[in-house]
Each structure stands twice: as structure tokens, then as C-alpha cells.
């Protein structure tokens, strides 16, 4: 089973510059008005910039909350 995640960070002026961390958001079938990151912080979708890759300081609680991929080991 595979999960999709998106990266985003608050736009300039939404939070202080030192709090503009790259958060991890779970993908959803519809785009909600308010998005909640894996760390629990939430933003209106107009307050975020969607990122195509990591930018700036990562949110460590978000990173710790991303499930680790399961690797299948094949025995021969």
C-alpha cells in the first residue's frame, strides 16, 4: 500500500521567517479549505505554497511522522 504526501510551507508574512518550515501534508481526494500537516499544525490553503521538493528548514515532527516504507525481502 502506498501513500502520497505533499510538501508545503507558509507563505511569507503568514508566520515569522524562522517558522516557515517545510511541512508534510497527506494527500486527499479533495482539496479541503484547511490543511493539516503530519505534525498537527494547520493552515488555510491560501496561506501555503506547494513545493515540488524540500525547501528550507524541514519540520522535524512531520518528518518523524512519515511512515517508513516497508521493504519486502525475498528469500531464494
C-alpha positions as CSV (number, residue, x, y, z in Angstrom):
1,X,0.0,0.0,0.0
2,X,1.4,3.4,-1.0
3,X,0.6,6.8,0.4
4,X,1.1,10.1,-1.2
5,X,2.3,13.2,0.6
6,X,2.7,16.8,-0.4
7,X,5.3,19.3,0.8
8,X,4.3,22.9,1.6
9,X,5.4,25.9,3.7
10,X,3.6,29.0,4.9
11,X,3.8,32.0,2.5
12,X,6.0,35.0,3.7
13,X,4.1,37.0,6.2
14,X,1.8,34.2,7.4
15,X,4.3,33.2,10.1
16,X,7.7,34.6,11.2
17,X,10.5,33.8,8.9
18,X,12.1,31.3,11.3
19,X,8.8,29.4,11.4
20,X,8.5,29.0,7.6
21,X,9.3,25.3,7.7
22,X,8.7,22.7,5.1
23,X,5.7,20.6,6.3
24,X,4.4,17.3,5.1
25,X,0.7,17.0,4.2
26,X,-1.1,13.8,3.4
27,X,-2.8,13.7,0.0
28,X,-6.6,13.8,0.0
29,X,-9.1,13.1,-2.7
30,X,-10.5,16.6,-2.5
31,X,-8.7,19.9,-1.6
32,X,-10.0,21.0,1.8
33,X,-10.2,24.6,2.9
34,X,-7.8,23.9,5.8
35,X,-4.9,21.6,5.5
36,X,-3.4,19.8,8.5
37,X,0.3,18.7,8.4
38,X,1.5,15.5,9.9
39,X,2.8,17.4,12.9
40,X,-0.7,18.8,13.6
41,X,-0.2,22.4,12.5
42,X,-3.0,23.6,10.2
43,X,-3.2,26.3,7.5
44,X,-5.8,27.7,5.1
45,X,-4.8,26.5,1.6
46,X,-4.3,30.2,0.6
47,X,-1.6,30.5,3.3
48,X,0.7,27.8,1.8
49,X,3.0,27.4,-1.2
50,X,3.1,23.9,-2.6
51,X,6.6,22.7,-3.1
52,X,8.0,20.3,-5.7
53,X,10.7,19.2,-3.3
54,X,12.2,20.1,0.0
55,X,13.0,23.8,0.5
56,X,14.4,25.5,3.6
57,X,14.2,24.0,7.0
58,X,12.2,20.8,7.4
59,X,9.6,20.3,10.1
60,X,11.2,17.6,12.2
61,X,7.9,16.4,13.8
62,X,6.5,16.0,10.3
63,X,9.5,14.0,9.1
64,X,9.3,11.7,12.1
65,X,5.6,11.1,11.4
66,X,6.0,9.9,7.8
67,X,5.6,6.1,7.8
68,X,8.7,4.3,6.8
69,X,8.4,2.2,3.6
70,X,8.2,-1.5,4.0
71,X,10.7,-3.4,2.1
72,X,9.8,-6.9,1.1
73,X,12.7,-9.4,1.5
74,X,12.6,-12.2,-1.0
75,X,14.3,-15.4,0.1
76,X,15.7,-17.6,-2.6
